[in-house]
């Protein structure tokens, strides 16, 4: 398929477009943008800044990607945004480039689904297969690990992490790290055990779910202290990869985890 670029689209000198791209009406692509093969921009999409985008991404109307961070310290430094392949950016989604103080790069992996009005601030690091529902908001320096789900109208505080395959419920306020494989819900958020349904849908075997559930109870719902609970979980179920990841996530947390 040949490129299809609407005559009202504005493509600045220096922008690099891959093969088979589709650029809809009233889109703007800045000089520092490198757009991969097969990307589709519906209409009124803005791609700006030093932004590198992989193949097969879709941008719906009014998605605004690669603009300056909302950071008063930003003085126009040459910071960047890197986006992988197969992502979907729905209506009015916003993504900002990084800042010097945060490493200079905002990164988004592959096959993520960002719903309408989702916001990804400067220096965020997103893995693969993540879903952010409508108006879910990430402050600066947030890390979201693979296949996590962030519910509608939820907010994640600066420097927090959301673990692999975590489920953050709608309207939640996350001010500490949301653990992998765990349901985290509320304002302010609390944890509600293993995301059993989500893990079953991903084919996690029953024995792994049992080990995760037992480890979670030992760490957070027993009479043991936190360190004693971690030690028991490590000793009894630490050979299960999901449990090992949960334990490492907790012990490596700098902000503490949502309990």
Secondary structure, DSSP 8 states (H G I E B T S, - for coil): ---EE-TT-EE-TT-EE-TT-EE-TT-EE-TTEEE-TT-EE-SS-EE-SEEEE-SS-EE-TT-EEEE--S-TT------EEEE-SS-EE-TT-EEE---GGGTSEEEE-SS-EE-TT-EE-TT-EE-SS-EE-TT-EE-TT-EE-TT-EE-TT-EE-TT-EE-TT-EE-TT-EE-SBB-TTEEEEETTEEEEEE-HHHHHHTT--HHHHHHHHHHHHHHHSSSS-HHHHHHHHHHHHTTSHHHHHHHHHHHH-SS-B--
